């Protein structure tokens, strides 16, 4: 049977006065479990007190979390609790280099499985084993039967480190929340749904490095195909029309010395579903490599040698934003001024109500009107502030990009580390045939900090241009082959194709004649 508390008992437990409990009942905020029809006494159940305590604890926890205080029992791998303040984290120099190495490997384009394999080769204590070594209880049972398990990392351990904002100096919380105080189920949230408080402690990696790793992990990646080609653009190159990734595909019939000349990129959406969803968007790996390398060198040379061109790009990218920002700054001042006026009006209106200069009906009508306007202004003010912050960040981003790309002047070779450090994404358009018969293809490179600057137009390489001259096996004449398995010159190829067609038809007629003879002989025997 449910235990009921009288209103006085519940008042003591919940620390809410009897007068306020009656008021809460009237407005429907806290309704008693039972009201005696004869006496009118209110009775409450113990769970109401439990719920109240739960709310208080959650409120206190959230307040401390929003202040940037670490509330965990134990510090995460790579950190220790500050002896002077247990709600603050300090870098653990003993294992911080392991975390740093894991992020460096991810930035170099390595997947979780490869990172795990690399760490296991180094014979490093896994996070649970290291915690047990530091005196944390509850982990020893995992290593009782096999001591070697202390040095075997799981993919989840690597993934957990790469996904945790803790290592960029941010506090993350509310990853799993119970539906109510009775429920024991705590469903996990996606990383983008976590609540994050920035800059609460010193990070082992920078925010830019952490963001780059998240982007690489989110994108589907296959860094090396069956032919040995290292896909340095994995997770970066996309179809300009449908947004799908472009997959690296081997042209198996090509016989070329460099593996990059045997590979082309094609839209994954087209490869899976055909022309009903998209078109091929084919681009040779060599063409893409050369175009991106040339563009990076162009910007690097410009950043070092051509200040006028740099200022022109900066003006072009920020001119619209600056004019828009000025208008928004004026709007922001007006909105803040109106909010201050509404606060004064609310104060004056409440004073009039207390002094009975205004009726309850008029007070509710005016306060509702002011409150609605206040909410609208706050929403618009938030939108304006976010837009202004983006504008300021873009101006700073241009300076950061130019400072970064200066380091790559004279770059000769591209690798995944360079691509991931400089580029957010590359959009490849479909090939387009021009009026003069030439073929052109557009590429858009979105750089870190500044985004899209200007499109590139390339002339796609024809597949046969990289193949050496051959001699026809029939007539011996030199010709340029169309594929790696070609044996005949164009003239002989047509002749042989015609002869093979005639021979095929002759064989077909002969087979039909033999079938007719066999059927006739069978019928004669039956007669």
C-alpha positions in Angstrom: 0.0 0.0 0.0 1.2 3.5 -0.8 2.3 5.5 2.2 0.6 8.9 2.4 1.9 12.0 4.1 -0.2 14.7 5.7 0.4 18.2 4.3 2.4 19.2 7.4 4.7 16.2 7.2 5.2 16.7 3.5 5.9 20.4 4.1 8.7 19.5 6.5 10.3 16.9 4.1 10.0 19.1 1.0 10.9 22.4 2.8 7.9 24.1 1.2 5.4 26.0 3.4 1.8 24.7 3.8 0.6 28.0 2.4 2.6 27.5 -0.8 1.6 23.8 -1.1 -2.0 24.9 -1.1 -1.2 27.5 -3.7 0.6 25.0 -5.9 -2.5 22.7 -5.7 -4.7 25.6 -6.8 -2.6 26.4 -9.9 -2.0 22.7 -10.7 1.8 22.8 -10.1 1.9 20.1 -7.3 -1.4 18.2 -6.9 -1.8 16.0 -3.9 -2.4 12.3 -4.3 -5.7 12.3 -2.3 -8.0 15.0 -0.8 -10.4 13.9 1.9 -14.0 14.7 0.8 -15.2 15.3 4.4 -12.3 17.2 6.0 -10.6 18.6 2.8 -7.2 17.4 4.1 -4.5 17.0 1.4 -2.3 13.9 1.4 0.9 13.4 -0.5 2.9 10.3 -1.4 6.6 9.8 -0.6 7.6 9.7 -4.3 6.6 13.4 -4.5 9.3 14.2 -2.0 11.7 11.9 -3.8 10.9 13.7 -7.1 11.6 17.0 -5.4 14.9 15.9 -4.1 15.8 14.5 -7.5 15.0 17.9 -9.1 17.1 19.7 -6.6 20.1 17.3 -7.1 19.8 17.7 -10.9 19.6 21.4 -10.6 22.7 21.6 -8.5 24.6 19.2 -10.8 23.6 21.3 -13.9 24.7 24.5 -12.2 28.1 23.1 -11.3 28.4 21.6 -14.8 27.7 24.9 -16.5 30.3 26.5 -14.3 32.8 24.1 -16.0 33.4 21.9 -13.0 34.3 18.3 -13.6 31.9 16.1 -11.6 33.2 12.6 -12.5 34.4 10.2 -9.8 37.7 9.5 -11.7 39.6 11.6 -14.2 39.5 10.4 -17.8 42.6 8.8 -19.4 45.2 11.4 -20.0 44.2 13.6 -17.1 44.4 13.7 -13.3 42.3 15.7 -10.8 43.9 18.9 -9.5 44.9 18.3 -5.9 43.9 21.9 -5.1 40.5 21.6 -6.8 39.0 18.2 -7.5 36.6 19.7 -10.0 39.4 20.8 -12.2 41.5 18.6 -14.6 45.3 18.6 -15.1 47.2 16.9 -17.9 48.7 13.5 -16.8 52.2 13.7 -18.3 52.7 9.9 -18.0 50.1 9.1 -20.7 49.3 12.4 -22.4 51.8 11.5 -25.2 49.7 8.4 -26.0 46.6 10.5 -26.5 48.6 13.0 -28.6 49.9 10.1 -30.8 46.4 8.7 -31.3 45.1 12.1 -32.6 48.3 12.5 -34.8 47.6 9.1 -36.4 44.0 10.1 -37.0 45.0 13.4 -38.6 47.4 11.5 -40.9 44.3 9.6 -42.3 44.6 6.4 -40.3 41.4 4.6 -39.3 40.5 3.3 -35.8 41.6 -0.3 -36.6 45.0 0.8 -37.8 45.5 3.1 -34.8 44.6 0.3 -32.4 47.1 -2.0 -34.2 49.9 0.6 -33.9 49.2 1.3 -30.2 49.1 -2.5 -29.4 52.5 -3.0 -31.0 54.0 -0.4 -28.6 52.9 -2.5 -25.6 51.1 0.5 -23.9 48.8 -0.1 -20.9 45.2 0.1 -22.0 43.1 2.8 -20.1 41.4 0.3 -17.8 44.7 -1.3 -16.8 46.3 2.2 -16.3 43.4 3.2 -14.1 43.8 0.0 -12.0 47.5 0.7 -11.7 46.5 4.1 -10.2 44.4 2.5 -7.6 41.0 2.6 -9.2 39.0 -0.4 -8.1 36.7 -2.6 -10.3 39.1 -3.2 -13.3 41.3 -6.0 -12.0 38.8 -8.8 -12.9 39.5 -8.1 -16.6 43.1 -9.1 -16.3 43.1 -12.0 -13.7 43.2 -14.8 -16.3 45.5 -13.2 -18.8 48.0 -10.5 -17.9 48.6 -9.8 -21.6 45.1 -8.3 -21.7 46.5 -5.2 -19.9 48.2 -4.2 -23.2 45.4 -5.0 -25.7 43.5 -1.9 -26.6 40.0 -2.2 -28.0 38.6 -0.2 -30.9 36.1 1.3 -28.5 38.9 2.7 -26.4 40.5 4.4 -29.4 37.1 5.7 -30.6 36.2 7.0 -27.2 39.4 9.0 -27.0 39.0 10.4 -30.5 35.3 11.4 -29.9 35.7 12.9 -26.4 35.7 16.8 -26.3 37.7 16.5 -23.0 40.9 16.2 -25.0 40.3 19.6 -26.7 39.9 21.3 -23.3 36.1 21.1 -23.2 33.8 19.6 -20.6 31.2 17.2 -22.1 28.1 16.0 -20.2 24.5 14.8 -20.5 25.6 12.0 -22.8 23.0 9.6 -21.3 19.9 10.8 -19.5 17.2 8.8 -17.8 13.6 9.5 -18.8 12.6 9.9 -15.1 13.7 9.0 -11.6 12.1 5.5 -11.7 13.7 4.5 -15.0 17.0 2.7 -15.1 17.4 3.0 -18.8 19.8 5.7 -19.9 19.8 5.8 -23.8 23.0 7.1 -25.3 23.0 10.4 -27.3 24.9 11.1 -30.5 28.1 13.2 -30.0 26.5 16.2 -31.7 23.7 16.1 -29.0 26.1 16.2 -26.0 26.2 19.4 -24.0 29.7 20.9 -24.1 31.2 23.7 -21.9 34.3 25.1 -23.8 37.7 26.0 -22.4 37.3 24.4 -18.9 40.9 23.0 -18.7 44.1 22.7 -20.8 43.6 20.5 -23.9 46.0 17.8 -25.0 45.1 18.7 -28.7 43.8 22.0 -30.2 40.2 22.6 -31.0 41.0 22.7 -34.8 42.7 19.3 -34.6 39.8 17.8 -32.7 37.3 19.2 -35.2 39.3 17.8 -38.1 39.3 14.4 -36.6 35.6 14.5 -36.0 35.0 15.4 -39.7 37.3 12.5 -40.8 35.6 10.0 -38.5 32.1 11.1 -39.6 32.9 10.7 -43.3 33.0 7.2 -44.8 36.6 6.4 -45.5 38.6 3.7 -47.4 42.1 5.0 -47.5 43.7 2.3 -49.7 42.0 0.2 -52.4 42.8 -3.3 -53.5 45.3 -2.1 -56.1 47.4 -0.4 -53.5 46.3 3.2 -54.3 46.4 5.5 -51.2 43.3 7.6 -51.3 44.5 10.9 -49.7 41.2 12.6 -50.6 39.0 10.1 -48.6 36.3 11.9 -46.7 37.0 15.1 -48.5 35.9 14.7 -52.2 32.2 14.9 -52.9 29.8 15.0 -55.8 28.7 18.6 -56.6 25.2 17.5 -57.5 24.0 14.9 -55.0 26.6 15.4 -52.2 27.7 11.7 -52.1 31.3 10.8 -51.7 33.3 10.0 -54.8 34.9 6.5 -54.6 38.3 5.6 -55.9 37.9 3.0 -58.6 40.6 0.9 -60.3 40.5 0.8 -64.1 41.7 -2.8 -64.2 42.3 -2.9 -68.0 44.8 -0.1 -67.8 48.5 -1.2 -67.8 50.4 1.7 -66.5 53.5 2.0 -64.3 52.1 4.5 -61.7 49.1 3.2 -59.8 47.6 6.7 -59.6 47.2 6.6 -63.5 45.1 3.5 -63.1 42.5 5.1 -60.8 39.6 7.4 -61.3 37.0 8.8 -58.9 33.3 8.3 -59.5 30.1 9.3 -57.7 29.2 6.6 -55.2 25.5 7.4 -55.6 25.7 6.7 -59.4 27.8 3.5 -58.8 25.2 2.1 -56.5 21.9 3.2 -58.1 22.7 4.2 -61.7 21.6 7.2 -63.7 18.2 7.4 -62.0 20.0 9.0 -59.0 23.0 10.8 -60.4 25.7 10.8 -63.2 29.2 9.5 -63.1 31.2 12.7 -62.3 34.3 10.8 -63.3 37.6 12.5 -62.7 41.1 11.0 -63.1 43.0 10.7 -59.8 46.1 12.3 -61.5 44.0 15.3 -62.7 42.6 15.9 -59.3 46.0 15.5 -57.6 47.6 18.0 -60.0 44.8 20.5 -59.7 44.8 20.5 -55.9 48.6 20.7 -55.7 48.7 23.6 -58.1 46.0 25.5 -56.3 47.7 25.1 -52.9 51.0 26.3 -54.3 49.2 29.3 -55.9 47.8 30.4 -52.6 51.1 29.8 -50.8 53.0 31.9 -53.3 50.4 34.6 -53.1 50.5 34.7 -49.3 54.3 35.1 -49.3 54.9 37.3 -52.4 51.7 39.1 -53.5 50.2 41.3 -50.7 48.0 43.1 -53.3 46.3 39.9 -54.4 45.9 38.8 -50.7 44.1 42.1 -49.9 41.9 41.7 -53.0 40.8 38.2 -51.9 40.2 39.4 -48.4 38.1 42.3 -49.6 36.1 40.1 -51.9 35.4 37.5 -49.2 34.5 40.0 -46.5 33.1 43.0 -48.3 29.5 41.8 -48.2 29.9 40.5 -44.7 31.2 43.9 -43.4 28.3 45.9 -44.9 25.9 43.3 -43.5 27.7 43.4 -40.1 27.3 47.2 -39.8 23.6 47.0 -40.4 23.3 44.2 -37.9 25.3 46.0 -35.3 22.8 48.9 -35.5 19.9 46.4 -35.2 21.6 44.8 -32.2 21.8 48.2 -30.4 18.1 48.9 -31.1 17.1 45.5 -29.8 19.1 45.8 -26.6 17.7 49.3 -26.1 14.1 48.0 -26.5 14.8 45.1 -24.1 15.9 47.6 -21.5 12.8 49.6 -22.0 10.6 46.5 -21.6 12.4 45.6 -18.3 11.5 49.1 -17.0 7.9 48.8 -18.3 7.6 45.4 -16.5 8.9 46.9 -13.3 6.5 49.9 -13.5 3.6 47.6 -14.4 4.2 45.4 -11.4 4.4 48.4 -9.2 1.1 49.7 -10.5 -0.5 46.3 -9.8 0.8 46.1 -6.2 -0.4 49.7 -5.6 -3.7 48.7 -7.2 -3.5 51.4 -9.8 -4.3 48.8 -12.4 -6.8 46.0 -12.5 -5.7 42.3 -12.5 -7.2 41.9 -16.0 -5.3 44.8 -17.4 -2.1 43.7 -15.7 -2.4 40.2 -17.3 -3.2 41.7 -20.7 -0.3 44.2 -20.7 2.2 41.7 -19.2 1.3 39.1 -21.8 1.8 41.7 -24.6 5.2 42.8 -23.2 6.3 39.2 -22.6 5.5 38.2 -26.2 7.5 41.1 -27.5 10.3 40.3 -25.2 10.5 36.7 -26.4 10.5 37.8 -30.0 13.3 40.3 -29.4 15.4 37.8 -27.5 15.0 35.3 -30.4 16.0 37.9 -33.0 18.9 39.2 -30.8 20.3 35.7 -30.6 20.1 35.3 -34.3 21.8 38.6 -34.9 24.5 37.9 -32.4 25.3 34.5 -34.0 25.5 36.1 -37.5 27.8 38.8 -36.2 30.1 36.2 -34.5 30.3 34.3 -37.8 31.3 37.5 -39.6 34.0 38.2 -37.1 35.2 34.6 -37.3 35.4 34.8 -41.1 37.7 37.8 -41.0 39.9 36.1 -38.5 39.7 32.9 -40.5 41.2 34.6 -43.6 44.2 35.7 -41.6 44.6 32.2 -40.0 44.4 30.6 -43.4 47.1 32.8 -45.0 49.3 32.3 -41.9 48.9 28.5 -42.3 49.3 28.1 -46.0 52.6 30.1 -46.1 54.2 27.0 -44.6 53.4 25.0 -47.8 55.1 27.2 -50.4 57.0 25.0 -52.9 55.0 21.9 -52.0 56.0 19.0 -54.3 53.9 16.1 -53.0 50.4 15.8 -51.5 49.5 13.4 -48.6 46.5 13.0 -46.4 48.0 15.1 -43.6 48.4 18.1 -45.9 44.9 17.7 -47.4 43.2 17.3 -44.0 45.1 20.3 -42.6 44.1 22.7 -45.4 40.9 21.5 -47.0 37.3 21.0 -45.7 35.9 19.5 -48.9 36.2 19.3 -52.7 33.2 19.3 -55.0 33.5 17.8 -58.4 31.0 18.7 -61.2 30.1 16.6 -64.2 32.1 16.9 -67.4 30.8 19.5 -69.8 31.3 19.6 -73.5 32.0 23.1 -74.9 30.9 24.6 -78.2 34.4 24.1 -79.7 34.2 20.4 -78.9 36.6 20.5 -75.9 35.6 18.9 -72.6 35.8 20.9 -69.4 35.3 19.9 -65.7 34.8 22.2 -62.7 36.3 21.6 -59.3 35.4 23.7 -56.2 37.9 23.5 -53.2 36.6 24.7 -49.8 39.6 25.6 -47.7 39.8 25.6 -43.9 38.9 29.0 -42.3 37.8 30.7 -45.5 35.7 28.2 -47.4 35.2 28.5 -51.2 37.4 31.1 -53.0 37.0 30.3 -56.7 36.3 27.3 -59.0 39.0 25.5 -61.0 38.4 24.4 -64.6 40.4 21.5 -65.9 40.6 19.6 -69.2 40.1 15.9 -68.3 42.8 13.5 -69.4 41.7 11.0 -72.0 42.3 7.5 -70.8 44.5 6.5 -73.7 46.9 9.4 -73.7 49.2 7.9 -71.0 49.6 4.5 -72.9 52.7 4.0 -75.1 52.6 3.4 -78.8 52.1 -0.3 -79.9 52.5 -2.3 -83.1 49.6 -4.0 -84.7 49.9 -7.8 -84.4 48.4 -8.3 -87.9 49.9 -5.6 -90.1 52.7 -4.3 -87.8 51.8 -0.6 -88.1 52.3 1.7 -85.1 49.2 3.0 -83.4 48.0 4.6 -80.1 46.0 1.9 -78.2 42.7 2.7 -76.5 43.3 0.3 -73.7 46.0 -1.8 -72.1 44.9 -5.1 -73.8 44.6 -3.7 -77.3 46.4 -5.8 -80.0 45.2 -4.4 -83.4 45.3 -1.0 -85.1 41.9 0.6 -85.8 41.8 -0.7 -89.5 42.7 -4.3 -88.6 40.4 -4.2 -85.6 37.4 -3.4 -87.8 38.4 -6.1 -90.3 38.8 -8.7 -87.6 35.6 -7.7 -85.9 33.8 -8.1 -89.2 35.4 -11.5 -89.8 34.6 -12.7 -86.3 31.0 -11.6 -86.8 30.7 -13.5 -90.1 32.3 -16.6 -88.5 29.9 -16.4 -85.5 26.9 -16.3 -87.8 28.3 -19.3 -89.8 28.7 -21.3 -86.6 25.2 -20.4 -85.5 23.8 -21.6 -88.9 25.8 -24.8 -88.6 24.5 -25.5 -85.1 20.9 -25.0 -86.2 21.5 -27.3 -89.2 22.8 -30.1 -87.0 19.8 -29.8 -84.6 17.5 -30.0 -87.6 19.2 -33.2 -88.9 19.1 -34.8 -85.5 15.3 -34.1 -85.1 14.6 -35.4 -88.6 16.5 -38.7 -87.9 14.6 -39.1 -84.6 11.2 -38.6 -86.4 12.2 -41.2 -89.0 12.9 -43.8 -86.3 9.6 -43.2 -84.7 7.7 -43.7 -88.0 
